[in-house]
Amino acid sequence: MSEKSSTNPGAAGRASAAGQPTALRNVVLVGHSGSGKTTLVEALALASGAVNRAGRVEDGGCLSDYDEIEHRQQRSVQLSLVPVDWGGIKINILDTPGYADFVGELRAGLRAADAALFVVSAADGVAGATRMVWDECAAVGMPRALVITHLEASRSDFHEMTELCRTAFGGEDPDAVLPLYLPLYGTPGADGHSPVHGLIGLLSRRVFDYASGERAEREPTAEELPLIEEARNRLIEGIIAESEDESLMDRYLGGEDIDIKTLVGDLETAVARGTFHPVLAAAPAPEGAKQGLGTVELLELITGGFPTPAEREAPEVTTPEGAPRPALSCDPDGPLAAEVVKTSSDPYVGRISLVRVFSGTLRPDETVHVSGHGLQDRGHEDHDVDERVGALSAPFGKQQRPLSQAIAGDLACVAKLSRAETGDTLSAKDGPLLMEPWTMPDPLLPVAIRAHSKADEDKLSQGLARLVAEDPTMRLEHHQDTHQVVLWCLGEAHVDVALERLRTRYGVKVDTVAHRVPLRETFGEASAGRGRHVKQSGGHGQFAICEIEVEPLPGGSGIEFVDKVVGGAVPRQFIPSVEKGVRAQAARGVAAGHPLVDIRVTLLDGKAHSVDSSDAAFQTAGALALREAAADVRIDLLEPVCEVSVLVPDEFVGPVMSDLSGRRGRVVGTEQSGAGRTVVRAEVPEIEIGRYAIDLRSLSHGSGRFSRVYVRHEPMPPQLAAKVQEEAENGG
């Protein structure tokens, strides 16, 4: 940040970082899949001296993406923490997946961090989903910087990408997004592409050359100096515009040469406030090199420009019962308040909780209170329990390095918190707290599953419970109408990872089956039926006769039962039996096996026997009467209809509306939602949007999102209803 050369602080950084929150930085890496986040983490670890060769730790394993699933899929699928030290500062680097299916891991990283580093590939450009995350960070004032990667690609252009970033992220103030350094290009190769081997500091007018594999500082040549003047002037003006010194611009415009110390100080302030967003460049270190291009500059930015945990506002807290509590401060001596941002399982250690400490100090072997509330709709139960903290550690690849404590502002892994789930609050047992939860995306892709074998069935319930405890973006549903176990996920890749974890971590193999939408049946017109249940088989027989009339009711009426029996044709004690039999048959359906709703059943007449009539006999007669009434009339199938709200950039409004219409949807309105975005609202049959989470992503190039709310059931078109009934009759 200061554009001065730096050296690896080594153990001194680790000792210093254990003291106060001011010696900590928490930064999350954000970017689309393939932008180079994990490679950048490895390069930063190498430059800091945390590892001696890119991406490798002492056991030879990868520093990041060490999970077996990540190896097989060749992409990040979970949040990873990599702590490094620089200049006496401990930096907790949070590497997040870039694929949209794992946005829950990204949100967890944003919660745990105090600043965000957006990674943009010079070869691929700015993804729509990355812009949406940028807007989320802007809404909460999170400090952000950008780093451009893949400059070695033949079609890459740093200057072009900088302008794209200014347009995409600058909004109404593109001069809030400006480069701090310009790349220094070498001699073009056979493909005509010039490799980048150094950076020119715009403020210091110094060259930082990485051609030797290690950062070397020198004066610019006469040919290099003119390359930076225009960009340098624009950067200085941008910094001054964001500074709090109103006289500084007048001095600059008056021709005064503002000293670098003042400019760097204002730059650091603007970055920490989240009003200025510097652009840097980075590239991995070549084989045998000690530092990759731009890695030292990034480490200086993080330690010098990004805020300390003490400068960021902590989440609001209440008691577990909801009573307000005083705001937290990042004080190691304050009341304990920490949050589980990620939960994982280790076959040897058991459950491991990655925790961000916002206040107080977390120590091994102490008893803490674990509070988890507000996720009942996703298969989680509210819980308030006291648990003993196991060992504290800092992850480093597959290794867990022991910690003596975790102070306010730091992150640590806690072993053996058996009841803690992602999003839970850890606090002192004599002063329990509950943190305001972070926003998580709603899983909207349903996958119906069943155990592969009887042995799997015995372990399925426990395995699914552990799975949803780890991932709050997953919802478990045991549907009472369809009798299916449904796992709601964010996308197909999310499904694949969930099922593989079930198999490999918990030893549960499952099969996916077709997801059934909960349909209903109703009478299309009035009808009558007679239920006759008369049997004689020795001893007491069975005798019950009832006559009913059925008529349809408006949607949402349910089932109404009316007694109009006169003269005691059906004894009073058996009238509830008839109703019970009618309702039981209605629950089983009369046409395609779906619950029958929205009808009025009137009991008109019947017969009884003084000896052979019974409760069971009249229940059977009531069910038979309803089935007979349904035999000769049209039975309508009712399908659930949802109100869908789709948020997309303006350029996709037309395609989205056309697509919804093709799904038998009725667009009910549109409205603007911020600059360049529109919300499209439509009512769409649920059966048509089972895979909409996937289809919308494709349609909007990853920039759209939607929510849905059940509205009502309404009649299904006859041709579709006939197809459903045919499938039911054939056992489909």
C-alpha positions, 0 to 999 in steps of 0.5 A, a space after each residue: 500500500 505504501 509502495 515500499 519494499 517489504 520482507 517476510 516478517 516470519 515468526 515475528 508476525 505470528 507473535 504480534 498478531 496474538 495480541 490485539 485486534 489491530 494486528 488482524 485483517 480478515 479478507 474474503 476473496 470473491 469472483 466467478 468460478 475460474 477467475 483464479 482465487 485459489 491460485 491467488 491464495 497460494 501465491 499470497 501464501 508463498 510470498 508471505 513465506 507461509 509455504 516454500 512452494 506454491 500451493 503446498 504445505 509441509 505434508 505435500 498437500 494443497 493449501 486450498 481446495 484440499 477436499 476430495 470432492 474439490 479434487 474430483 470436480 476441479 473447483 472450489 465447493 466450500 469456504 477455506 481459511 488460510 492464515 498468513 503473516 505480513 509485517 507483524 499482521 495476521 491475515 485471515 484469507 477466506 477463499 470462496 467458491 465462485 460457482 453460483 451453487 455454493 453462494 452460501 459459502 460465499 455469504 459465510 465468507 462475507 460474514 466472517 470478513 471485514 473487507 473483500 478482494 474481488 478477483 477478475 480474470 483478464 481473459 473472461 471479464 466481469 460476470 453478472 453474478 460478481 456484480 450482484 455480490 459487489 452491490 451487496 457489499 456496497 449496501 453494507 459499506 464493506 471495503 472492496 478492492 479489485 485484482 486482475 488475474 490471468 494477465 498471461 493469457 494471450 487475449 488479456 489486456 489490463 487497461 481494457 479490463 480496468 475500464 470494464 471494472 470502472 464501468 461495472 463497479 464504479 456506478 455513478 462515480 467511476 473514478 472511485 475505481 482506479 489502478 494503483 499500479 500499471 503493468 510493465 510489459 516485456 518483449 512480445 512472444 511468438 503469439 504477439 502477446 507481451 508478458 507482464 514482468 513488473 509493475 509501475 507504482 503510480 504514486 511513487 513513480 517506482 518500478 517493482 520488477 518480478 522478472 527474477 522471480 523475486 520483487 526488485 525495486 528500481 527507478 523507471 527508465 526514460 521510456 517508462 516514466 511517460 507511461 504513467 503520468 495520465 493515470 497518475 494524475 487521475 489517481 491523485 484526483 480520485 484519492 483527493 476527491 474521496 479524502 475528507 480534506 476539502 482544501 486538498 483539491 484546491 491545493 492540487 489544482 493550484 499546482 502544489 505537489 502533494 507529498 506521497 505520505 499525505 496521498 497514501 494516508 488519504 488513500 488508506 482512509 478512503 479504502 477502509 471507509 469503502 469509498 475508494 476501490 483500488 485496482 491491482 494486478 497479480 500473477 502466480 509465481 513461476 516455478 522456483 520463484 519466491 514471489 508472484 507478480 503483484 503479491 507483495 503489493 496486495 499484501 501491503 494493500 490488505 495490511 495498510 488499507 483494509 480495516 482492522 476488525 475493531 473498525 467494523 461494526 459487529 452484528 446486532 445481538 439479543 438474548 435467546 428470547 429476543 430481548 435487546 442487548 448492548 452493541 458489541 465492541 471488538 474487545 478481547 476483554 469484553 463479553 464472549 460473542 462468536 459465530 459459527 460461519 462454517 461446519 464440517 465433519 472430519 472422520 477422525 476429529 468429528 464435527 469442526 466449527 469455523 468460528 469468527 469471534 466478534 467480542 471477548 476471547 474464546 479459550 479451549 476447554 471452557 463451557 460456552 452457550 450455543 444458541 441457534 434460532 430461526 431456521 425451522 423452515 429449513 429442517 433445523 430445530 431451535 436449540 439453546 445448550 451449554 457445550 464444552 469447547 474442544 481444542 482450538 486450531 488454525 487450519 492450514 490445508 489439511 492440517 490443524 495448527 493448535 491455538 491457545 486462544 482466539 481473541 476478538 476479531 480472529 477466526 479459529 476452528 473449534 472441535 467437538 461442538 456436537 450441537 453447534 450448526 452453521 449460523 449459531 452463536 457462541 457466548 458465555 453460559 452465564 450471559 447467553 446471546 443470539 446474533 442477528 443471522 446473515 442473509 442466506 439464499 433460499 434453496 429452490 431446486 427440489 430433489 426427491 431421494 430414497 435410501 438405496 438399501 435397507 442398511 442405508 435407510 437406517 442411517 438416512 435420517 441421521 446423515 441428512 440431519 448432519 448435512 443440513 446442520 453443515 449447510 444452511 442453504 440446504 432445506 430438508 422436507 418430509 412432504 406429508 402429501 407426497 410422502 417423499 423426502 425432498 432435499 432442496 438445493 441451490 443447483 445441480 452441482 450443489 445436489 451432486 456435492 450433497 449426495 456425495 458427502 452423504 455417501 463418503 462422510 456418512 456412509 449413506 447411499 441414496 437414489 434420486 426419484 422424480 419429484 412429485 408436486 402436491 396436487 389436489 382433486 375436487 368435484 367438477 359438478 354436483 353428484 350423489 352417492 350411496 355407500 352400502 357396507 353389508 356383510 354377514 360372516 358368522 357372529 356379529 355382521 357389518 351393516 351400514 348404509 348412507 346416502 350423500 350429496 356432494 357439491 363443489 365449493 370455492 377454492 380454499 374451502 376445504 371439506 365441509 360436512 353437513 348432517 341432514 338426516 331426519 327421523 333417525 335413519 342414521 343413529 346420532 352416534 354413527 353420524 361422526 363415523 360417516 364423516 370420518 370415513 368421508 374425510 379418510 377417503 378424501 385424504 386418499 383421493 378418488 381419481 389419481 390418489 391426490 387429496 380431495 378438497 373444496 367440497 361440501 358433503 351432505 349426509 341425507 339418509 341411511 339405514 342401520 341395524 340394531 346389532 350389526 351396525 358399528 363405527 367401523 361399518 359406517 366409516 366404510 360406508 361413508 368412504 364407499 359413498 364418496 367413491 360412488 359419487 365420484 365415479 360418474 362425474 368429472 373430477 378436476 385436478 388442482 395444481 399449486 400456483 406460486 407467485 414468482 418474483 424474478 430479479 434480473 438486469 433490464 436487458 433480460 426482462 423480455 426473455 424472462 417474461 417470454 420464458 414465464 409465459 411459456 411455462 403457463 405463467 401470468 405476468 402480473 407486473 414489473 417494477 424497478 429495483 435499483 439502477 439497471 434491474 427489474 423485478 418481474 412478478 408472475 403467477 406460475 404453476 409449481 409443476 412448471 418451475 421445478 428446475 427454474 433455478 437452473 433455467 434462470 441462471 442460463 437465461 440471465 447468464 448467472 445474473 438473475 435470482 428469484 423467490 417464490 411463494 405459494 398462492 393457491 391451487 387451481 384447476 389443471 388444464 384437461 389435457 395435462 390432468 388426463 396425462 397425470 391420471 393416466 400415469 397414476 393408473 399405470 403406476 407412474 
